[in-house]
Structure formats: structure tokens, C-alpha cells
Amino acid sequence: MKAKIGWTTNRLHSFAGITISLVALFCIPLLGSSYYDFLFSLALIYSMWALGYNFLLGYTGLLSFGHGAFFGLGAYTVAILVTKFSFKPFLPVIGIAVLATAFLGAVIGYLCVRYTEVYFALLTLAFSMFFYALVFKLYYWTGGSDGIGIRPPDLFGLRFSAIEYPAHYYYITLAFFLISVYIGWRIVNSPFGKALQAIRDNPLKAEAIGIPVRRYKWYAFIISTAYSGLAGALYAPLFGHVVPDLFHFLFAGEVLFATLLGGYTIFLGPIVGGIVFTVAKRYITAVTIYWPLVLGALLVAVTLFFPQGIVGTTYSLLRRKIGIKGGE
């Protein structure tokens, strides 16, 4: 009887938290500020990127330093399709960007998952720097160091500009975000997701019970790069301009920072981490030119006082205090 009551209470807590979060997200444009529409559109994009990244870090135990490359590939695919080929339908452009990124992720991932730990991380970094250099060489397509300015794509026959209609762009970003979270949740709680967690905990035991470790790591890599491509594809029209810095390994460090900040041990961690990181970075950069120092100090503080990230540590404390049961 107590177990049943506890289960019901946990469901009520989860439902209340999800409802409050959704209402808050839907109400952002009601604040009447174009800046907030832009800021939280960017925050949701970073959350999608971190959510996808966590399929490798949190659920498979693979550290990648090259996920900026896939973010950049998604952004540049949109920019080239819209600007160079005048192909403007918004949803097909986003779909092509995700598929192109996932395809390249499949090719690169097939090579990377043959290695583990530091070798995997360095190989992803090498591919990231390769694309970074390639962007400068393919000047006709990429604009070199100048990047590419993006014309507004079309949505349902209407000109869809994130600059002119930031609230509209926020809602379309929110729709992609909610779909991404739902798909991610289903994957994590599927037998495939549980197999990934077994690989993370002990690859040798996972292989011993019949899990194809290398193949599942490859699948996780492809899913992760598809999320990165989606985030990059939504990033490009939001800013109206893409530059080679998206491929740089320092930019890829931001998604790692956001994931660690929120907590990679729990599903909601990277989502919250992406939002907190984006908002914190924007306000810190507005206050001081030494923002990398401040963000670095923030990461050190989180590591020391929130070892499981903001969400993970908070959830653990609540679970001990009031008996909330949780998991991945």
C-alpha cells in the first residue's frame, strides 16, 4: 500500500513539474520582449544539442570533443540550401540538414566507435578540426572566414524571419524542442536505451550477455549527431548568419559545459543545463569581458558543490528528504 501511494505521489510530482515547465515555456513570448524570444529560442536550441550529446556522454559513456562539427554541419547545410540554391521551404530544409548530418555522423561514427576513452575523444576532435579547416578552403560554398548570410526561409508559403517575427520563431523552436524531448525520452526508456546504460556501466559484461557493444555505440553516435544537426539547423535562421567558429573545438566545449552543468546522470539534466548555460552566458558577457573566467569558475563551483550537476544533485537531495524515487 505504501509503495502504491509513493508511486502515485511520484507521478503527481512529475506531472506538476512538467505542467509548470510547459506553461512557463509557452508564456515566454507573452512577456512582450523580442530579446527574451531570441534568448530562449537559443536556450532551447542549446538544450536540444545537449540532450543529443548526452546520448553519448551520459548514456553510453563516450566523451566527444567534436560535436561542434555536427552542429556546424546542420547550420551550414541550411545556409547553403537557402542562400546558394534558393531552396526556402523551412521544414524540408530542416529535414535535409538533419539527414545530411546524421549521414556524415554515421560515416564518422563508424570509424570513431572502434576506439574508446581518450582515443575516441581525440578522434572526434580531429574530425572537428578537419571540418573547421575545410570550411575555409571551400570559399565559394562557405564564404570562408566571412561565413554565409542566410535569407529567411518560408513556412507554409509565408516569409519566416526570426528577426522580424521572433515570437513565431520561438514557438516553432519550442515545437521542435518538445518533439525532441519526447523522442529522447522514448529512446532512453526503451530496451535500446537500457542497453546503452549497460554499455556505459560495464562494456565487457554488456558484451558477455549478448549486447553488440560497438554497433550500439554507433547507433548512439548517429542519434547524437542527428540532434546536433537539428540544433544547428535551427540556429542558422535564428542568427541569420553562420561562421566557421561553429566547427571549432572551443565551441563544442559549450555543449559539454551545458551537459555537466545540468547533470548528465539524469534525463532532464542537459535540458536544464542548456537553458541555464545560455542565459548565464548572455548576462555574464553583458557585464564583463572576462566572461570565460566567470564561466570557468561557475563550472568549478558546480563540480565541487553539485557533483551530479544542478538537476542531478537537487533530485538526489529531494529523493532523500521527501522520498521521491527517481532514475534515469
C-alpha positions as semicolon CSV with decimal commas, in nm:
position;residue;x (nm);y (nm);z (nm)
1;M;0,000;0,000;0,000
2;K;0,283;0,239;0,088
3;A;0,457;0,155;-0,237
4;K;0,141;0,235;-0,433
5;I;0,099;0,568;-0,254
6;G;0,463;0,653;-0,314
7;W;0,429;0,568;-0,684
8;T;0,119;0,788;-0,711
9;T;0,296;1,075;-0,532
10;N;0,594;1,049;-0,766
11;R;0,363;1,062;-1,067
12;L;0,188;1,369;-0,926
13;H;0,521;1,544;-0,864
14;S;0,636;1,464;-1,218
15;F;0,308;1,577;-1,373
16;A;0,310;1,902;-1,174
17;G;0,670;1,975;-1,272
18;I;0,607;1,908;-1,640
19;T;0,289;2,119;-1,640
20;I;0,458;2,417;-1,474
21;S;0,755;2,393;-1,713
22;L;0,532;2,380;-2,022
23;V;0,322;2,675;-1,906
24;A;0,639;2,876;-1,839
25;L;0,782;2,794;-2,182
26;F;0,459;2,882;-2,364
27;C;0,436;3,213;-2,176
28;I;0,781;3,346;-2,274
29;P;0,652;3,547;-2,577
30;L;0,378;3,695;-2,357
31;L;0,649;3,894;-2,179
32;G;0,649;4,116;-2,488
33;S;1,025;4,125;-2,529
34;S;1,189;4,035;-2,861
35;Y;1,515;3,984;-2,675
36;Y;1,362;3,719;-2,448
37;D;1,211;3,547;-2,753
38;F;1,557;3,534;-2,910
39;L;1,733;3,434;-2,589
40;F;1,502;3,145;-2,505
41;S;1,494;3,027;-2,866
42;L;1,871;2,997;-2,838
43;A;1,837;2,830;-2,497
44;L;1,602;2,566;-2,639
45;I;1,844;2,505;-2,927
46;Y;2,129;2,451;-2,681
47;S;1,906;2,220;-2,477
48;M;1,837;2,004;-2,783
49;W;2,208;1,996;-2,859
50;A;2,294;1,895;-2,501
51;L;2,015;1,636;-2,494
52;G;2,159;1,470;-2,803
53;Y;2,514;1,497;-2,671
54;N;2,410;1,316;-2,355
55;F;2,324;1,004;-2,554
56;L;2,700;0,965;-2,583
57;L;2,829;1,109;-2,256
58;G;2,558;1,019;-2,007
59;Y;2,406;0,704;-2,154
60;T;2,696;0,543;-2,342
61;G;2,994;0,679;-2,152
62;L;3,169;0,831;-2,456
63;L;3,327;1,176;-2,435
64;S;3,327;1,370;-2,763
65;F;3,521;1,690;-2,832
66;G;3,391;1,719;-3,188
67;H;3,018;1,778;-3,162
68;G;3,059;2,138;-3,273
69;A;3,130;1,993;-3,618
70;F;2,786;1,836;-3,644
71;F;2,619;2,148;-3,508
72;G;2,805;2,345;-3,774
73;L;2,715;2,096;-4,046
74;G;2,347;2,140;-3,969
75;A;2,380;2,519;-3,972
76;Y;2,583;2,533;-4,295
77;T;2,353;2,288;-4,472
78;V;2,060;2,522;-4,408
79;A;2,264;2,826;-4,510
80;I;2,383;2,670;-4,836
81;L;2,039;2,537;-4,932
82;V;1,865;2,867;-4,864
83;T;2,131;3,108;-4,995
84;K;2,314;2,919;-5,268
85;F;2,027;2,710;-5,405
86;S;1,734;2,940;-5,312
87;F;1,557;2,641;-5,159
88;K;1,344;2,806;-4,894
89;P;1,071;2,573;-4,759
90;F;1,155;2,571;-4,388
91;L;1,055;2,219;-4,283
92;P;1,218;2,036;-4,579
93;V;1,534;2,241;-4,529
94;I;1,549;2,139;-4,162
95;G;1,484;1,775;-4,256
96;I;1,760;1,771;-4,518
97;A;2,004;1,926;-4,270
98;V;1,928;1,661;-4,008
99;L;1,957;1,375;-4,259
100;A;2,283;1,510;-4,404
101;T;2,432;1,549;-4,056
102;A;2,316;1,203;-3,949
103;F;2,467;1,051;-4,265
104;L;2,807;1,212;-4,203
105;G;2,771;1,118;-3,837
106;A;2,719;0,755;-3,943
107;V;3,036;0,760;-4,153
108;I;3,248;0,933;-3,889
109;G;3,093;0,738;-3,603
110;Y;3,172;0,408;-3,776
111;L;3,540;0,500;-3,753
112;C;3,531;0,657;-3,407
113;V;3,347;0,387;-3,211
114;R;3,628;0,143;-3,285
115;Y;3,818;0,329;-3,016
116;T;3,738;0,409;-2,654
117;E;3,804;0,669;-2,389
118;V;4,073;0,926;-2,476
119;Y;4,129;0,785;-2,826
120;F;3,762;0,827;-2,911
121;A;3,764;1,184;-2,777
122;L;4,078;1,279;-2,973
123;L;3,947;1,125;-3,293
124;T;3,624;1,324;-3,274
125;L;3,837;1,634;-3,210
126;A;4,046;1,556;-3,518
127;F;3,737;1,531;-3,740
128;S;3,607;1,857;-3,595
129;M;3,929;2,040;-3,681
130;F;3,925;1,881;-4,027
131;F;3,584;2,032;-4,099
132;Y;3,697;2,361;-3,945
133;A;3,984;2,380;-4,195
134;L;3,762;2,261;-4,481
135;V;3,519;2,548;-4,430
136;F;3,799;2,796;-4,502
137;K;3,909;2,609;-4,814
138;L;3,564;2,581;-4,975
139;Y;3,525;2,956;-5,002
140;Y;3,266;2,955;-5,282
141;W;3,025;2,741;-5,080
142;T;3,101;2,854;-4,727
143;G;3,221;3,214;-4,760
144;G;3,545;3,126;-4,580
145;S;3,611;3,330;-4,268
146;D;3,321;3,565;-4,356
147;G;3,064;3,288;-4,329
148;I;2,724;3,295;-4,501
149;G;2,435;3,531;-4,451
150;I;2,103;3,349;-4,456
151;R;1,788;3,474;-4,623
152;P;1,469;3,400;-4,429
153;P;1,317;3,064;-4,530
154;D;0,946;3,012;-4,597
155;L;0,698;2,837;-4,373
156;F;0,361;2,743;-4,525
157;G;0,422;2,993;-4,804
158;L;0,499;3,284;-4,569
159;R;0,835;3,456;-4,525
160;F;0,967;3,324;-4,195
161;S;1,219;3,563;-4,040
162;A;1,344;3,510;-3,685
163;I;1,446;3,877;-3,677
164;E;1,109;4,019;-3,788
165;Y;0,892;3,761;-3,608
166;P;1,095;3,638;-3,306
167;A;0,787;3,513;-3,120
168;H;0,684;3,297;-3,418
169;Y;1,033;3,155;-3,444
170;Y;1,033;3,083;-3,072
171;Y;0,717;2,877;-3,098
172;I;0,846;2,673;-3,393
173;T;1,168;2,613;-3,197
174;L;0,960;2,511;-2,896
175;A;0,768;2,263;-3,111
176;F;1,091;2,102;-3,230
177;F;1,219;2,104;-2,873
178;L;0,913;1,923;-2,735
179;I;0,925;1,663;-3,013
180;S;1,298;1,610;-2,948
181;V;1,244;1,566;-2,574
182;Y;0,961;1,317;-2,631
183;I;1,166;1,110;-2,878
184;G;1,466;1,124;-2,646
185;W;1,258;1,008;-2,351
186;R;1,120;0,715;-2,550
187;I;1,469;0,614;-2,662
188;V;1,616;0,634;-2,312
189;N;1,338;0,421;-2,164
190;S;1,339;0,165;-2,445
191;P;1,534;-0,164;-2,436
192;F;1,791;0,007;-2,662
193;G;1,834;0,287;-2,407
194;K;1,879;0,039;-2,124
195;A;2,138;-0,144;-2,334
196;L;2,331;0,181;-2,375
197;Q;2,333;0,229;-1,999
198;A;2,463;-0,125;-1,956
199;I;2,743;-0,046;-2,202
200;R;2,826;0,267;-2,006
201;D;2,840;0,080;-1,675
202;N;3,043;-0,216;-1,796
203;P;3,111;-0,277;-2,168
204;L;3,264;-0,621;-2,106
205;K;2,965;-0,750;-1,914
206;A;2,728;-0,597;-2,170
207;E;2,907;-0,781;-2,448
208;A;2,908;-1,101;-2,243
209;I;2,526;-1,100;-2,219
210;G;2,491;-1,056;-2,594
211;I;2,469;-0,678;-2,647
212;P;2,651;-0,576;-2,968
213;V;2,854;-0,304;-2,797
214;R;3,025;-0,145;-3,096
215;R;2,710;-0,141;-3,307
216;Y;2,503;0,015;-3,028
217;K;2,770;0,279;-2,971
218;W;2,749;0,356;-3,342
219;Y;2,371;0,391;-3,323
220;A;2,405;0,625;-3,023
221;F;2,658;0,832;-3,216
222;I;2,420;0,868;-3,512
223;I;2,129;0,971;-3,287
224;S;2,353;1,221;-3,109
225;T;2,472;1,377;-3,435
226;A;2,115;1,398;-3,566
227;Y;2,020;1,603;-3,259
228;S;2,327;1,822;-3,313
229;G;2,230;1,873;-3,676
230;L;1,876;1,973;-3,577
231;A;2,009;2,224;-3,324
232;G;2,246;2,371;-3,582
233;A;1,971;2,385;-3,845
234;L;1,751;2,591;-3,611
235;Y;2,046;2,807;-3,503
236;A;2,122;2,929;-3,856
237;P;1,793;3,115;-3,931
238;L;1,783;3,248;-3,574
239;F;2,109;3,440;-3,621
240;G;2,078;3,490;-3,996
241;H;2,450;3,421;-4,035
242;V;2,684;3,126;-3,982
243;V;3,063;3,136;-3,936
244;P;3,342;2,875;-3,919
245;D;3,373;2,914;-3,541
246;L;3,077;2,676;-3,511
247;F;3,318;2,396;-3,605
248;H;3,584;2,493;-3,354
249;F;3,650;2,259;-3,062
250;L;3,610;2,551;-2,818
251;F;3,252;2,593;-2,937
252;A;3,200;2,219;-2,892
253;G;3,312;2,267;-2,532
254;E;2,997;2,467;-2,469
255;V;2,771;2,166;-2,510
256;L;2,995;1,968;-2,273
257;F;2,976;2,258;-2,025
258;A;2,596;2,273;-2,051
259;T;2,562;1,896;-2,005
260;L;2,787;1,891;-1,699
261;L;2,615;2,199;-1,559
262;G;2,271;2,040;-1,564
263;G;2,390;1,690;-1,485
264;Y;2,442;1,404;-1,726
265;T;2,320;1,138;-1,483
266;I;1,953;1,228;-1,525
267;F;1,744;1,282;-1,838
268;L;1,638;1,641;-1,759
269;G;1,990;1,747;-1,664
270;P;2,122;1,850;-2,009
271;I;1,791;2,021;-2,091
272;V;1,807;2,243;-1,783
273;G;2,182;2,282;-1,826
274;G;2,139;2,412;-2,181
275;I;1,889;2,676;-2,069
276;V;2,091;2,783;-1,762
277;F;2,416;2,797;-1,958
278;T;2,268;3,008;-2,239
279;V;2,101;3,258;-2,009
280;A;2,404;3,279;-1,778
281;K;2,647;3,329;-2,066
282;R;2,440;3,609;-2,223
283;Y;2,412;3,801;-1,899
284;I;2,772;3,742;-1,792
285;T;2,908;3,859;-2,128
286;A;2,699;4,175;-2,095
287;V;2,859;4,252;-1,759
288;T;3,228;4,169;-1,806
289;I;3,482;4,098;-2,078
290;Y;3,624;3,826;-1,856
291;W;3,323;3,603;-1,906
292;P;3,531;3,288;-1,981
293;L;3,688;3,323;-1,636
294;V;3,346;3,360;-1,474
295;L;3,200;3,062;-1,662
296;G;3,505;2,855;-1,573
297;A;3,464;2,945;-1,207
298;L;3,095;2,852;-1,235
299;L;3,185;2,510;-1,372
300;V;3,437;2,456;-1,089
301;A;3,173;2,555;-0,833
302;V;2,918;2,317;-0,986
303;T;3,175;2,037;-0,988
304;L;3,257;2,093;-0,620
305;F;2,912;2,160;-0,476
306;F;2,688;1,987;-0,732
307;P;2,886;1,678;-0,835
308;Q;2,587;1,538;-1,027
309;G;2,504;1,871;-1,185
310;I;2,230;2,112;-1,080
311;V;1,940;1,880;-1,161
312;G;2,106;1,555;-1,059
313;T;2,221;1,682;-0,720
314;T;1,892;1,859;-0,647
315;Y;1,695;1,547;-0,737
316;S;1,915;1,331;-0,514
317;L;1,858;1,568;-0,222
318;L;1,482;1,569;-0,276
319;R;1,477;1,192;-0,302
320;R;1,646;1,164;0,037
321;K;1,442;1,439;0,203
322;I;1,088;1,361;0,091
323;G;1,121;1,014;-0,053
324;I;1,088;1,092;-0,426
325;K;1,201;0,796;-0,627
326;G;1,380;0,870;-0,948
327;G;1,611;0,734;-1,205
328;E;1,744;0,787;-1,547
